[in-house]
Amino acid sequence: MAYDVAVIGAGLAGLTAAATLAKGGARVVVCEQGAQVGGLWNSFRREGYLFDGGIKAVENAGMILPTLSQLGVLDRVHFAKSPIAMITETTVQPIRSAADLDAYFAHLTSLFPAQQRGLQEVQGDARRIFDLLAALLNFPGLFPEAQGGARPSSWLRENLGTLSRTPKVLSLMNTPLRQYVERRISDPHLANLLCDLFPDGTTAFFGLAYFGVFLDYHYPEGGIQAVPQALAEVIQGWGGEILLNAPVSRIQLASGRANGVALADGRELDARYVLSASDARQTFTRLLPPEALPGGFLAGLGRAETSHTAFNVFLGLDLPVERLNLQGCGHVFYAPDLQGITEEDRLTREDYFAHVPQEISVPCLHDPSLAPEGKTGLILCAMTSWHYADNWGLRDGQPTERYARLQEAFADQMIGSLGRFIPDLERHIEFRLTGTPYTLQSRTLNSEGAIMGWSYNRRKTWYRGSMLQIAKAVTSPIPHLLLAGHWAFSPGGSPTAVLTAKLAADRILKDG
């Protein structure tokens, strides 16, 4: 059978693009190498607990939920607001409103009183960036259902003040966050605390914007896996096909143009367009012959580095969630001390996992059915590098005895660190599991277990232009081969995945 579009990868981007295409009347087939849809948007169960193995919450950023609404997913999945909390040592600051963000900065000021002026400047720039993004996301036509037929002229009048500050705000797109912070904050420990939540190389614009995104977290009933499952049902409802356990071995070409894919089992699927929502390096180096690409293209791709990865510890606790003192927040960022970590620590510090900030999520806080009654499933997550501890003790990319020892030792460090906030934590652990960068790579095929595509460092990434040029990021040197997802544009992440998917699908539908 011939298709209009063959989509490679059934992660958030691939499914969003496929749903948009199928809704628009295109004949779509999605080819997924794994046994289930979702990619990094996955959940699993153990002994009555549900854990999310990749993404822990939906960072709406003003675009994910409206996109899912357009596709009919919100008719199938219920989302609840998921307020976050910032925990500094033992102090918990819930973030449910702009006033709570003010309280968090006030708390930092009480800890570092000599840095008050610098903190005020950081907070002010964060607010200006958030206002600009909120205005841009409300531009008429982007999400018509949510905008009630607003006109560009009225939008311009309402946002004139915000837009007048655009040049200063946009200048922060080219400034690394750490450099920006260190120009305003003289205390290195406070600088660490402000930067540690973000990947090395994050721009000031992206990092400061997240103080607004923190107010826009959501969690789906039934766990993260409910979202890709609903997208898959939508695609099939509009006549699209999803093939599982169907890795693509080759992108087919005719006269230099993509015209389908060949699967590892020998099947060949003809399609007028191919949309790769998978690892871009693998797309161009493994699925295409090198002579099909322009000179220098592969060299630039080879020099680019991947983003950070993550280490996860999954805990089943014989404690009710109320005993954890999270103040109703199912997603928290925990800084175990006031020292923070440096960029060098991510590669060399032996006790790194005893001091790294942890992203902690509690699925059953939103949905009690996700853990046994009176108990709690806890997920501890820390940013790390594929290259930490000599590539995690892997040899030729495969696990060794040392790899097994390291993951248990690092889990001990993270549990011990959290024990400073939750006394006697270890005594209440019924079981624990770990997920390493190798786990992420094996299950998603993302190079080096990268969780956000390419490096956030502009000097090391496969950079495709500014945010104002993101529409170009979905194109490739091969006619009728488009890209989507966090490998299409840096900085990556779920909002980037959804936006590039929407742009790629709309381009195909417009071309007919």
N, C-alpha and C positions, 0 to 999 in steps of 0.2 A: 504493500500500500504506500502511496506517496503522501507526504505531509507538507503543510505549509512551513512548519517550523519544527526542528528537532532541538530540544533543550537538553544540555548536558549538566546534570546535577540537580538534585531535588532538595537543596537547602532552601532557606528563606527566599533568596533571590530567584532561583530557578522556578520555585513554585509560584511566587508572585508574578513573574513574567509570564509563565504558562497560563495562569488564571486570567491575567489581563488579555492575553492573546485569544484564549478560548472564548472568553466573554465577547471579544470583538469579532468572533466568527471564524477565526483561523483554526485549521486542523493541526493539532499539537500533539507531539509525543515527548515525554520526559524520560530520559535515560539515567537511572540512578544506580551507582555501583553497589550500594549497601542493601541491606535487607529491609530497611524502613526509610520513609521520607524524613526530612528534617535537618540532616547534617548536624551543625552545632546546636540546632533547636531540637534537642532530644531529651527524653526522660526514661528512667528505668525503675523497676521495683525490686526490692530485696526485703524479705521477711516482713512484709506488710507496710514498708515505708516506700514512698516515692521520692526519687532524687532526680534533679536536672543535671545532666552530664556536661552540658556546654553553657549556653546562655542561661542565666539565672532569673532574669526579669526582663520585661519588655520596656526598653527605653524609648518611649513613644516619640519624643523630640518633635511633636506636632505633626508627624507624617505617617507613622506606622499604623496607628488606629484608623485614621481617615482612609488610608489605602485599603486596609482590611474591610472597612465598612463598604467602600465602593465595590469590593469583590464579594460581598455577602457573607464574609466570615463572622462578622459580629452577630449575625442571626443564628450562628451555630455555637459560638464560644462566648461565655460570659467573662468579662475582665473586671477585676477589682483594682482600685487604686492601691499601690504598694508603697506606702511612705517609707523612706529610708531614714536611717539614723547615722550620725557620725559619733563614734565612740573613741574618745581620746583617753587612754589609760582606763580609768573606771568611770569617766563622766559620759553620760549618754545624752546626746542632743538630737531629738527627733527633728526631721526636716519635712514639715507638712505645709509650709507657707513661706512667703518671702520674709515674714517677720522671724521665722525660725532660722533662716539663713543669716539674718542680722544677728540673732542670738549666738549662732555658731562663731561668727567673726568676733563678736564681743568676748566669747570664751577664749578664743585664741589671743585676743588682746590682753585678757587677764593673765594668761600664761606667759606672754611676751610683751609686757607693757612698753618697752622701748621701741617696739615695732608698730606702734599704733598708726602713725602716718602712712607707712607703707601698706599696712593692711587695709586702710581706708581707700587707698588708690586702687588696690587689687579688687576690692569689693565693688567700687564704682565702675571699673572697666567691665567686670563680670555682668553687672546690671545692664550696661549699655549694649553689650553683645547680645544678651538675652532679649532685650527689647527689639533689636534689629532683626534677629532671627524670627521672633514672634510676628513682626510686621511682614517679613518676606513670605512666611508660611501662610499668611492670610491674604496674599495677593490674589485678586479675583481670577478664577479659572483653574487654579491648582487643585483645589478640592471643592468643586461647585456645590455638592450636597451640604457642606458645612458652612458655606459662605452666604447662602440665601440670596444669590443674584447680585452681590455687591459689584459696583462699577469701579474701574481703575481710577477715575477722577476723584471719587469719594474716598477711596483707599489712600490716594496721594495726599489729600487734605488732612486726613486723620493721622497720617504718619510722617508729616513734613518735619516735625521736630526730631524724630528719631532718625530719619534719613539724612538730616543735615549733619549728623555726627558720624556718618558712614565712613568718610575718608580715614579718620583716626582709628575707628574700629577695624577697618579692613587692613590697616597697616600691621595689625597684630597677627595676620595670617602668615607673615613672613618671619616672625620672631619666635624662636623656641621658648617654650614656657619657662624652663629653668632659667634661661638668660633673662627673660622678662622679670621673673620673681627676684632673682639675685640683684637686679638693679634697684629694687625697691625694698628688699628685705635683707638686712645685714647679718641677721642671726642664721647661721647655716642650718641649724636644726629646724627652725620654723620654715625655712626654704624647702627642706626635705619634706616636711609634713604637707606643704601645699602642692608639691610636685609628685609625691609618691603614689598617688592614686592613678597616675597617667603614665602611659608608655614613654620611654626615653625618646626624645625628639619631638614630642607633641608640641604643636604650636600654641602660643598664648591664646589665640582666638579659640581653638578647639578646647583647650583645657578650661579656660574661664567660662566658656559656654556651658560646660557641664554643671556648673553651680545652678543653672536654670533647669537643665535636664533632670537634675535630682528631684525636682518637683513634679516630674511627669513620668514616674515609673508605674507600671501596671503588672498584674499577674493574672494569667488565665486559669479559670476553674479547671481542675484536672491535670494541671502541670503544663510545662512549656510544650510538650509533645502535642497537646491539643491543637495548637495553632497550625503546624504543618499538616496534621491529619485533616483539619477542616479545609485547608487550602486544597489538599489532594481530592477531597470529596467534591469541592466546587469545580475543579478542573474536569473531573470525570462526569459531573452533572452537565457540563457544557459540551460533552463529547470528546474531551481530551483523553489521552492514554498515558499511563504511568507504568514504566517497566522497572521492576526492582531486580537486584542482583544482575544488573545489565551494564557492566562497565564498557565504556566506549574505547575501542582500540585505535580508531583512525577517523579523522574528518575527511570525507570524500570531497574531491575537487574535480571540476570540469571547466576547462579553459581558464584556470586560475581562480575560479569562483567556488565557494563552498556550496555543495548541493546534497548534503546528507552525511550520515555517520555509519561506520561499521562497528558492530559490537564484538566483544571478545569471543562470543559463541559462534561467530561467523555470519550472523544476520546483517544485512545491509538495509538501511532505512533511507529512502530518498526524501529530500526536503528542499524547498526553495531557499530556506534560510537555516543556519545553525546558530544557536545562541548558547555560548559557553558560560555557565554560571559556576564554574569550578576553578581550580588553581590555574591562573593564567600561565605560569611558567610551564606547567605540564601540558596545557593546551597547545602551546606553540612549539615545545621541544619534543613532545612524545606523540602528539596526535597529527602533526603536520610534517611534511618533508622540509628540511632546511632550505632547499632551493626555492620553496614557495614564498619565502619571506625576504624583504628587502635587506640589502647589505647593512650591517651594523645593528640591525634590530635585535638579533639574538644576543649580540655582545652586551647591549644595554640591559637586556633581560637577565643575563647571567651575572652582571655586576650587582643587581638589585638584591637587597636583603629582605628577609621576611619580618613580620611583626613579632612581638613577644608571644609567648605561649603561656600555659597555666598549669599549676599543680593543684589538684583537688583532693580533699579528704572528706569522705562521706561517713557520718556518724549516726548510729541509732542509739538514742539516749532513753533511759528509763526515767525521764523527767518530763512533767507536763511543761508545755511551752511557757506558761505563766511564770515558772521558776527561773527563767533565763534573764529576766530584767531587761527585755528588749523594748519595753514600752509600746507594744503593739506594732512594731516595725518588723516586717518580714525580710528586710534587706538592709544590712548594716555594713558600714566600713569601719573596721577596728584598727586603730593605731595603738600597738601595745606599749609604746613608750614615747617620750618626747624627743628622741634622738633622730628618728627617721632613718632612711637609708639613702645612699648615694647611687648614682648610675654605675659606678665601679662595683659597688656591693652586689649588684645583680649577677655579676660574673665570678667574683672572687671571694666573697665573705663566707667563711665556713659555717657560721651560725645564722646565715641569711634568713632561714625560715623561722627562726626564733624571734626575729625583729621585723620582718616584712609586714606591712599592713595587710590585713585579710579582708576579703569580700565574703560576707557570711549571709547565707540565705536559709530561710525556714519555710519550706513549702506548706507545711500543715498549719501555719499561722493563718493563711488565707483560706485553706480548705482542710478542715479537721480529718476528712477521710483519707488524707495523704500520709497518715501515720497511725499506728495502733492507738487506741484510746489511752489517754494519760501519758503518752510518750511523744518524743520529738525527733524528727529527722533533721539533721544539721549538715550543711555543706560549707566547708571552709575552702576558700579559693585564694591563691596567691599568684601574682604575676611572676614569671620567671623567663629564663632564656633556654633555648634548646642546647646551648653550649655550656650551661652551668655544670660544674662537677664533671668536666671532661665528657661532655655530651651525655650526661646522666648515666655514665657507666656503660653505654651501649658500645658494641663493637660491630663494625660493618653494618650499623643500623639495627642490630638485633639485641634483645635483652641478654644480660649476663647475670651471674650470681651477684656481682657488685651492684648492678642496677636494682636488683631485688632488695639488697641491704639498704641502698641509698633511699629508696622510696619509703621504706619503713622508718628510717632515721629522720627523714624530713617530716614525715607525718607526726612523729614524736615531738619534734620541735614546734610545729604549728599547734598541736594540742596543748603542749606545755605553755606556749605563749597565751593562748586563749584562756588557760586556767587562771591567769592573773585576774581576769574579769569574771569568770564563772568558777568559783571555788569548788574543789572536789570534782571537777569535770571528768577526770579520768575514771573515777570510781563509778560513774553512771553510764559508761559506754558499754552497750550490749555487743556491738560489733563495729568494725570500721573497714572501709574500702578505700583504695586510692586510685586516682586517675592521673597519669603522668603526661608529659608532652608526647611520649611515644604512643600512649593510649589515644590521644587526640589525633595524631597523624594516622594511626592504623584505622581508625573508625571513619575519618572524614576524608582522608587522602590530602589534607592540607599540608603542604611542605613544612617540615620541622614543627608540626603541631601548631602552626600559626593560627591565632584566633581572630585576627583582624586583618588578614591579608598581608600587604606589604608593610615594611618598616614605616614608622611615623617620622623618622628622621629624613628631612628633605634631601640630604646629601646621599642617602643610602637607598632611598625608595625608588620604585618604578613610577616616577611622578608624571601625572598626565595634565598638569595645568592647575589653575586656581579653581576654587569652588564655583566661580562664575562660568567656568568652562567645562563643567562636569558632563554636559551633554555630549561632548566630544569623546569622553572616556569610554563610551559604549561601542565605539567604532574600532576596527582593526585593519591591518594592512591587506587582509583578505576580503574581497568583496563578498557580501552576504554572510560573513561571519561576524557576529556581534558578541559583546561581553556584558556581563552583569555580575553584581556581587561585590564583596569586599576586596576581590582581586582586580576589579576593574578600575578602582580609583582609591587614592590614599588622601586622607585618612579613612580607613575602613571601619566597619561596624554595622550593626543592624540597620540604622537609618540610611547609611550609604547603600547597603544591599537593596533595600526597598526602592530607593530613589533611582538607582541605576537600572533596576529591573523594570520599573515603570517607564523610564526613558527609552530603553531598548525595545520594549514591547510596542510602545507608541510609535517608534520609528518604523518598525516592521509593518504595523497596521496602516500607517500613513502611506508607505511605499506600495501597499497593496500586494 
